Amino acid sequence: MGQDDLLDTLLYIGGVSGSTWTMALLYSDPQWSVNKVFSSQGVHGDIPWWSPVNLIVPGPYWWLKTKSKDEDFSLSEVWGVLTSYLFMKHMDQRLLSAEASRDSTNPYPVYSAIEKECFNTNTTDAVWFEFTPHEAGFPELGHFVSTAYLGSGFEGGELKEQKPEMDMVQLQGIVGSALAHEDSIAEMVPSWMNMSTAGRPTAVKDHLRIYFTLNILLELLKSGIKDVTDLAKVEELQKRASDILLEEVPLHTMTKEEQVEELQRKNLALVASVQTWVAEMNIGLQKNADSEVPDCLQSRVLNLIDGGIAINMPYEPFLGKKRDVDLLIAPEFSAGEMFETLTLARDYAAAVGKPFPVIHEQVLLDKDWPKDFYVFPGENDQPTIIFMPLFNRINCKDEAEVKARMVEYSTFQRPFSPEKIAALQEIARDNMRNNKDAIVREIQNAATRRQGRRNVTDSAL
């Protein structure tokens, strides 16, 4: 949007799941919206991502070493390091609350996650949790705490124990922690944890990389644990992982395909062994005195995980009166069926009583070969939604090519090469460039509708 001079029209940018990683990197430049330059150098590097060296260099190692001393240290910190250093090549230790005093030329960032227990129990009004520079909490419940106190202990609305605010490394570990949800592990295991069909050497090396990475992380965990019982639990996890590694597999009697399948089974067994170490953290929330706290939030520990498990597009923070948004622009590049995020957001809005534009069933028939631009016009207090599939009828000749592109640029795989990143950026730029006039038209329509509502209000007064 910066290339087409549309960036200044944005008031907010929302992120959920993997998009939050790029958001965090983007906002590390306090003037990014003015500079309008995004470098992809942060998402690749010369050191192989899987090298154990990456886990024991001073930055990540000492960050984990320090965090491991906290009583609520969990896998969210570990996943944050994997995200920040191994994938994004950037250990961003700034504080989100610091954005509150930055130059306001940047769109206001809103990061979203979900509360695992509330999601599992379908407690709809307590599922979504948001982080902003000023406050963090449950928007539907109205329970918030100042972001600077995120992680501190509260009782009856009063601060009882102040702890250091989480940095962006830990935040990324929470909002992008899809593997913290057990039901999603089997279907969402990253491709870098799967086997390549290239044959036995690659399959064996990949399996060993997974095991040794896990073992290094467990050693880091052990270094910060004093309690004998907790230490025994970690050592038991290490033993189970070791047993999986040492389990003999007659690879020499198998075809290459069978080798890949068997080693993938062992990889999934390694992942399953870590299921009890899900992303969790302790957050003190200042609760509204008149608001009841759902049963799923009665524990002192909140299990905040990747919001993409629920809806892989951050619609939730911008629905309703809190931000009173007129127009949402949704560049769609989610795994799964096209329009799924849109219909899930519609259903969520209906469940919590928030306005949402009508989605006609006829549009959903385009799911396998979508157009590049859809408008779902809002009426009264409904927002208008612009929906822009990344791969569409303009850049793909048919349904088969859309499917092939989605596989090529799938979410869970090894970090993209510089060439692949550049190609993806160019596709996104073309989509915006091709639809600039239509976007401007909808911005003007939204502004006209807003003015109309103001005139009605003024007349009523």
Phi and psi in degrees as a GROMACS rama.xvg file:
@    title "Ramachandran Plot"
@    xaxis  label "Phi"
@    yaxis  label "Psi"
@TYPE xy
-63.2976  -37.9212  GLY-2
-64.1321  -25.8482  GLN-3
-107.035  17.4277  ASP-4
57.2848  37.8299  ASP-5
-109.659  -6.86711  LEU-6
-63.6527  -33.0565  LEU-7
-67.7327  -12.6182  ASP-8
-81.8575  -12.2104  THR-9
-83.4291  130.734  LEU-10
-95.7377  -35.1838  LEU-11
-131.086  156.274  TYR-12
-130.875  126.651  ILE-13
-108.892  148.698  GLY-14
-137.856  145.271  GLY-15
-144.877  146.651  VAL-16
57.5677  -136.499  SER-17
-61.3441  -26.7873  GLY-18
-65.589  -23.0501  SER-19
-68.3399  -27.2006  THR-20
-63.0241  -47.7289  TRP-21
-68.0339  -37.1669  THR-22
-58.5289  -45.8325  MET-23
-61.0458  -41.6918  ALA-24
-65.5207  -40.4051  LEU-25
-61.557  -46.1551  LEU-26
-78.4977  -2.31164  TYR-27
-68.5581  -18.3886  SER-28
-94.9402  110.945  ASP-29
-65.1387  -13.0408  PRO-30
-121.575  30.9406  GLN-31
-62.4045  -35.1955  TRP-32
-72.5218  -21.6156  SER-33
-85.2122  -43.8402  VAL-34
-67.2854  -34.1018  ASN-35
54.6251  35.4179  LYS-36
-128.741  125.275  VAL-37
-118.851  120.792  PHE-38
-93.1359  133.344  SER-39
-86.7606  6.23663  SER-40
-65.2964  -21.763  GLN-41
-74.9462  -10.1404  GLY-42
-113.124  15.9665  VAL-43
-156.511  165.844  HIS-44
-166.028  175.894  GLY-45
-79.7619  -27.7638  ASP-46
-80.8473  127.632  ILE-47
-55.2368  136.32  PRO-48
-58.564  -28.4922  TRP-49
-90.0591  -3.04057  TRP-50
-64.5737  130.152  SER-51
-56.445  -23.5799  PRO-52
-57.5159  -35.1472  VAL-53
-62.3206  -23.1653  ASN-54
-94.0019  -10.1505  LEU-55
-121.199  6.99961  ILE-56
-68.8771  158.81  VAL-57
-54.9278  -44.5403  PRO-58
-56.0401  -68.1926  GLY-59
-61.9125  -40.4508  PRO-60
-61.6196  -51.0466  TYR-61
-72.8682  -28.1043  TRP-62
-62.337  -49.2658  TRP-63
-64.9124  -38.6417  LEU-64
-60.0738  -43.2964  LYS-65
-67.3746  -45.6945  THR-66
-66.4842  -30.2943  LYS-67
-65.915  -14.7428  SER-68
-80.5525  -12.2412  LYS-69
-77.4797  143.19  ASP-70
-65.3386  -22.6558  GLU-71
-104.743  20.7546  ASP-72
-58.421  133.669  PHE-73
-149.221  -172.619  SER-74
-69.1287  -16.541  LEU-75
-62.5435  -36.2853  SER-76
-66.9308  -40.9377  GLU-77
-63.9256  -46.0888  VAL-78
-64.2653  -33.196  TRP-79
-61.5177  -40.8196  GLY-80
-67.4407  -42.9831  VAL-81
-58.8575  -42.4367  LEU-82
-66.5082  -53.3497  THR-83
-70.3775  -49.3422  SER-84
-91.2347  -44.0433  TYR-85
-78.3637  -36.6461  LEU-86
-94.3004  -52.7107  PHE-87
-89.4615  -9.9482  MET-88
57.2931  36.3811  LYS-89
-153.695  109.463  HIS-90
-86.7571  91.8652  MET-91
-89.4272  99.8852  ASP-92
-99.624  15.7814  GLN-93
-72.3984  165.678  ARG-94
-102.773  138.762  LEU-95
-62.1073  -36.2965  LEU-96
-63.0846  -23.5233  SER-97
-64.0426  -23.404  ALA-98
-64.9165  -22.3046  GLU-99
-62.7249  -29.3895  ALA-100
-103.705  8.87613  SER-101
-80.093  170.633  ARG-102
-57.8678  131.015  ASP-103
-82.0309  11.8382  SER-104
-68.8704  -26.2327  THR-105
-75.3084  142.896  ASN-106
-57.1403  146.161  PRO-107
-71.8205  125.41  TYR-108
-84.6182  137.807  PRO-109
-131.425  116.712  VAL-110
-102.372  138.745  TYR-111
-122.353  145.587  SER-112
-141.025  176.834  ALA-113
-126.35  154.374  ILE-114
-89.8092  119.313  GLU-115
-58.7425  -47.8336  LYS-116
-66.4286  -39.4053  GLU-117
-68.3469  -35.1966  CYS-118
-66.341  -43.5686  PHE-119
-66.0132  -28.7704  ASN-120
-100.982  8.8286  THR-121
56.5679  36.7352  ASN-122
-86.2386  81.6013  THR-123
-55.1365  -43.2327  THR-124
-76.5912  -0.320423  ASP-125
-121.541  12.5075  ALA-126
-77.7268  -48.8452  VAL-127
-88.3013  138.387  TRP-128
-129.265  136.711  PHE-129
-124.832  149.239  GLU-130
-118.83  127.91  PHE-131
-133.241  170.58  THR-132
-60.4393  -25.4872  PRO-133
-98.7405  -38.4189  HIS-134
-150.015  161.497  GLU-135
-141.038  140.148  ALA-136
162.716  -163.353  GLY-137
-97.6611  107.218  PHE-138
-65.033  -35.9305  PRO-139
-71.2534  -31.5876  GLU-140
-87.3577  -20.878  LEU-141
76.889  20.2514  GLY-142
-96.0056  114.628  HIS-143
-137.383  158.199  PHE-144
-136.317  149.845  VAL-145
-57.9786  134.287  SER-146
-57.3952  -32.2693  THR-147
-63.2703  -21.2141  ALA-148
-105.217  11.5105  TYR-149
-62.7705  120.636  LEU-150
104.974  -12.8247  GLY-151
-80.3883  166.934  SER-152
-98.8355  131.308  GLY-153
-122.834  151.813  PHE-154
-145.98  121.41  GLU-155
62.2693  29.503  GLY-156
84.1794  -0.650197  GLY-157
-108.512  141.448  GLU-158
-70.7039  120.606  LEU-159
-105.884  -36.0791  LYS-160
-143.958  111.429  GLU-161
-88.98  130.922  GLN-162
-123.086  159.797  LYS-163
-60.3734  142.966  PRO-164
-66.9027  143.416  GLU-165
-65.6554  145.724  MET-166
-93.2788  -177.901  ASP-167
-70.38  -23.2124  MET-168
-63.9741  -49.8091  VAL-169
-67.2632  -38.6802  GLN-170
-59.6271  -43.1977  LEU-171
-63.9893  -33.1479  GLN-172
-65.2266  -28.867  GLY-173
-84.0081  -52.4194  ILE-174
-73.2562  -14.3888  VAL-175
-117.975  32.2917  GLY-176
-102.781  59.5461  SER-177
-58.3253  -32.5882  ALA-178
-75.3527  0.167071  LEU-179
-79.4233  -8.08885  ALA-180
-103.599  115.865  HIS-181
-58.2577  -41.0534  GLU-182
-66.0238  -17.1018  ASP-183
-97.7733  -9.93928  SER-184
-60.4268  -49.5014  ILE-185
-60.1612  -37.7663  ALA-186
-96.09  -9.35499  GLU-187
-120.255  16.1942  MET-188
-61.0318  125.438  VAL-189
-57.3971  150.236  PRO-190
-65.3085  -23.2718  SER-191
-73.7932  -6.02256  TRP-192
-105.67  2.10155  MET-193
-99.368  173.018  ASN-194
-93.0548  143.659  MET-195
-84.1171  145.674  SER-196
-80.5784  8.35768  THR-197
-69.0025  -15.3389  ALA-198
127.065  -176.152  GLY-199
-57.8902  -48.2586  ARG-200
-56.0852  -46.9824  PRO-201
-64.4513  -42.9121  THR-202
-61.083  -46.2621  ALA-203
-65.6301  -45.3998  VAL-204
-60.5512  -43.2247  LYS-205
-62.1895  -42.1518  ASP-206
-63.3093  -43.0229  HIS-207
-64.8337  -38.2511  LEU-208
-62.1548  -41.7069  ARG-209
-63.6674  -46.2108  ILE-210
-62.6815  -48.7855  TYR-211
-68.697  -33.3576  PHE-212
-62.45  -46.7992  THR-213
-60.1073  -43.2576  LEU-214
-64.6275  -40.3754  ASN-215
-62.9228  -42.7923  ILE-216
-63.3786  -38.804  LEU-217
-67.5807  -36.4301  LEU-218
-62.6373  -38.5523  GLU-219
-64.4234  -40.8838  LEU-220
-59.3781  -46.5608  LEU-221
-61.4869  -34.4095  LYS-222
-65.004  -19.873  SER-223
-107.145  5.36953  GLY-224
-102.796  127.549  ILE-225
-103.223  -31.8622  LYS-226
-67.8923  128.604  ASP-227
-63.4796  -39.5283  VAL-228
-65.6589  -45.4591  THR-229
-64.573  -38.3721  ASP-230
-62.7199  -39.004  LEU-231
-64.7526  -34.4225  ALA-232
-65.3758  -41.6039  LYS-233
-66.4595  -41.5196  VAL-234
-65.4  -34.634  GLU-235
-64.6614  -38.8253  GLU-236
-64.2122  -40.6893  LEU-237
-60.5829  -41.7675  GLN-238
-64.4203  -43.2889  LYS-239
-61.2884  -41.4892  ARG-240
-63.9838  -40.4837  ALA-241
-65.2093  -38.9098  SER-242
-62.9013  -38.8499  ASP-243
-64.9089  -42.1825  ILE-244
-64.969  -42.6163  LEU-245
-80.7423  -11.3182  LEU-246
-58.6379  122.003  GLU-247
-73.7981  135.208  GLU-248
-127.317  123.268  VAL-249
-74.4014  69.7303  PRO-250
-59.2675  -32.8331  LEU-251
-66.5499  -17.4191  HIS-252
-97.9405  0.985385  THR-253
-106.498  154.066  MET-254
-74.9762  168.135  THR-255
-60.2259  -39.0308  LYS-256
-65.1127  -39.928  GLU-257
-67.4863  -36.7353  GLU-258
-61.3571  -45.9498  GLN-259
-60.8082  -44.9138  VAL-260
-63.2502  -42.7157  GLU-261
-68.8333  -41.8153  GLU-262
-71.5721  -29.4002  LEU-263
-66.3433  -38.3206  GLN-264
-59.0419  -42.5526  ARG-265
-66.6137  -36.7756  LYS-266
-63.0872  -45.1339  ASN-267
-63.1786  -33.862  LEU-268
-65.2206  -38.2253  ALA-269
-63.4185  -45.1282  LEU-270
-62.9771  -44.5053  VAL-271
-60.5071  -31.5266  ALA-272
-68.1877  -14.8239  SER-273
-102.033  4.97125  VAL-274
-58.7074  -30.0837  GLN-275
-75.3883  -14.8503  THR-276
-99.2852  60.9258  TRP-277
-81.2955  163.519  VAL-278
-68.7093  119.861  ALA-279
-149.767  155.8  GLU-280
-155.288  163.844  MET-281
-102.439  122.27  ASN-282
-127.754  128.671  ILE-283
-84.4542  127.849  GLY-284
-115.71  133.789  LEU-285
-84.6226  109.001  GLN-286
-91.9047  143.766  LYS-287
-65.2873  134.78  ASN-288
-61.354  -32.5862  ALA-289
-93.6463  5.11179  ASP-290
-107.374  131.348  SER-291
-77.0961  148.339  GLU-292
-100.2  122.536  VAL-293
-61.3949  157.203  PRO-294
-57.9614  -34.1864  ASP-295
-68.3433  -9.76104  CYS-296
-113.173  14.2947  LEU-297
-74.4301  -21.3457  GLN-298
-71.051  152.995  SER-299
-70.5441  -14.5538  ARG-300
-110.883  129.297  VAL-301
-96.6986  133.516  LEU-302
-100.21  84.0734  ASN-303
-88.761  127.573  LEU-304
-136.048  -179.849  ILE-305
-56.2317  119.026  ASP-306
-69.1165  -17.1798  GLY-307
-63.5858  -18.4503  GLY-308
-64.5403  -33.716  ILE-309
-87.9552  -60.5772  ALA-310
-141.241  117.64  ILE-311
-86.3573  44.0762  ASN-312
-161.058  131.879  MET-313
-81.2446  63.6333  PRO-314
-72.9555  -40.1662  TYR-315
-50.9741  -45.6681  GLU-316
-65.3693  -16.9624  PRO-317
-110.835  13.7759  PHE-318
-100.011  142.466  LEU-319
92.7444  -171.238  GLY-320
-81.4548  -19.4592  LYS-321
-56.025  -48.6022  LYS-322
-108.034  -12.7077  ARG-323
48.5951  53.2777  ASP-324
-79.5464  136.741  VAL-325
-89.4827  -34.268  ASP-326
-141.555  127.89  LEU-327
-111.123  130.463  LEU-328
-108.954  116.268  ILE-329
-116.516  93.7739  ALA-330
-72.1033  113.466  PRO-331
-94.5479  119.331  GLU-332
-148.548  54.1825  PHE-333
-101.196  146.656  SER-334
-66.5607  151.701  ALA-335
103.855  -169.507  GLY-336
-76.8198  139.531  GLU-337
-60.186  142.311  MET-338
75.3029  -1.82151  PHE-339
-62.4694  -43.5768  GLU-340
-63.267  -35.3656  THR-341
-67.8627  -46.0885  LEU-342
-71.0031  -33.4716  THR-343
-64.6083  -40.9723  LEU-344
-65.4356  -39.2218  ALA-345
-60.1911  -45.3729  ARG-346
-66.4021  -37.9535  ASP-347
-64.382  -45.3336  TYR-348
-58.914  -41.3832  ALA-349
-63.8907  -38.191  ALA-350
-67.4087  -33.469  ALA-351
-103.85  4.87174  VAL-352
74.0601  36.7113  GLY-353
-109.099  146.069  LYS-354
-69.3665  144.586  PRO-355
-152.746  140.322  PHE-356
-68.3048  160.118  PRO-357
-72.6529  136.961  VAL-358
-115.3  112.143  ILE-359
-76.9171  137.735  HIS-360
-59.5247  -29.0998  GLU-361
-59.8897  -35.9822  GLN-362
-62.9043  -36.09  VAL-363
-66.3928  -15.6112  LEU-364
-70.3988  -13.5329  LEU-365
-83.0202  5.94651  ASP-366
-57.2532  -32.5077  LYS-367
-84.7836  -21.9088  ASP-368
-147.328  75.3799  TRP-369
-75.9566  160.259  PRO-370
-72.3759  172.154  LYS-371
-90.4844  -5.19678  ASP-372
-155.743  123.483  PHE-373
-128.891  145.386  TYR-374
-124.139  127.482  VAL-375
-113.679  94.6149  PHE-376
-68.4217  136.286  PRO-377
-88.271  150.309  GLY-378
-123.51  145.615  GLU-379
55.6878  -116.039  ASN-380
-96.6539  10.8783  ASP-381
-76.5496  141.169  GLN-382
-77.3028  151.346  PRO-383
-84.7778  138.997  THR-384
-118.337  125.3  ILE-385
-97.563  123.768  ILE-386
-117.234  119.67  PHE-387
-126.899  93.2414  MET-388
-61.8523  135.257  PRO-389
-63.8125  -47.3783  LEU-390
-104.008  126.907  PHE-391
-153.547  -171.337  ASN-392
-70.5032  -15.3557  ARG-393
-82.5478  -40.9578  ILE-394
-106.538  1.24873  ASN-395
-132.074  132.406  CYS-396
-75.5909  -21.6142  LYS-397
-161.932  -178.001  ASP-398
-60.8697  -38.278  GLU-399
-62.3842  -38.9748  ALA-400
-70.9049  -37.0135  GLU-401
-59.0237  -46.5895  VAL-402
-62.1913  -42.6267  LYS-403
-64.5078  -40.498  ALA-404
-65.9542  -39.8461  ARG-405
-63.9868  -35.1558  MET-406
-70.1828  -43.7446  VAL-407
-60.3565  -39.4722  GLU-408
-109.007  32.8914  TYR-409
-61.7482  156.919  SER-410
-64.9885  -50.5578  THR-411
-95.8891  96.9902  PHE-412
-160.22  178.168  GLN-413
-60.4144  152.381  ARG-414
-50.4764  139.651  PRO-415
-64.7014  148.438  PHE-416
-73.605  162.176  SER-417
-55.1488  -38.2075  PRO-418
-65.6148  -39.9452  GLU-419
-69.7242  -38.3275  LYS-420
-63.5915  -45.7653  ILE-421
-60.8685  -40.3584  ALA-422
-64.4157  -41.7735  ALA-423
-67.0182  -40.1743  LEU-424
-62.3269  -39.5313  GLN-425
-66.9526  -38.2748  GLU-426
-61.822  -44.711  ILE-427
-64.5218  -40.7111  ALA-428
-62.1464  -43.7092  ARG-429
-61.7824  -39.7727  ASP-430
-60.6113  -43.5795  ASN-431
-67.8558  -44.3596  MET-432
-61.492  -42.9064  ARG-433
-65.8794  -24.6931  ASN-434
-115.976  17.3321  ASN-435
-56.659  -47.8787  LYS-436
-62.3915  -39.7432  ASP-437
-67.194  -37.4715  ALA-438
-65.4096  -45.0333  ILE-439
-60.2201  -40.9186  VAL-440
-60.4304  -43.4255  ARG-441
-71.5736  -31.8034  GLU-442
-62.676  -44.2227  ILE-443
-63.5406  -41.7094  GLN-444
-61.9011  -41.3585  ASN-445
-65.1199  -41.0107  ALA-446
-64.7785  -40.3501  ALA-447
-63.9156  -42.2047  THR-448
-65.5403  -39.8694  ARG-449
-61.9093  -44.6068  ARG-450
-64.1772  -37.5361  GLN-451
-61.8132  -40.6453  GLY-452
-66.2134  -37.4552  ARG-453
-65.3933  -40.7125  ARG-454
-63.2212  -39.1183  ASN-455
-63.8649  -42.2008  VAL-456
-63.703  -44.9512  THR-457
-62.6465  -38.1836  ASP-458
-65.9418  -38.4162  SER-459
-65.4675  -30.2544  ALA-460
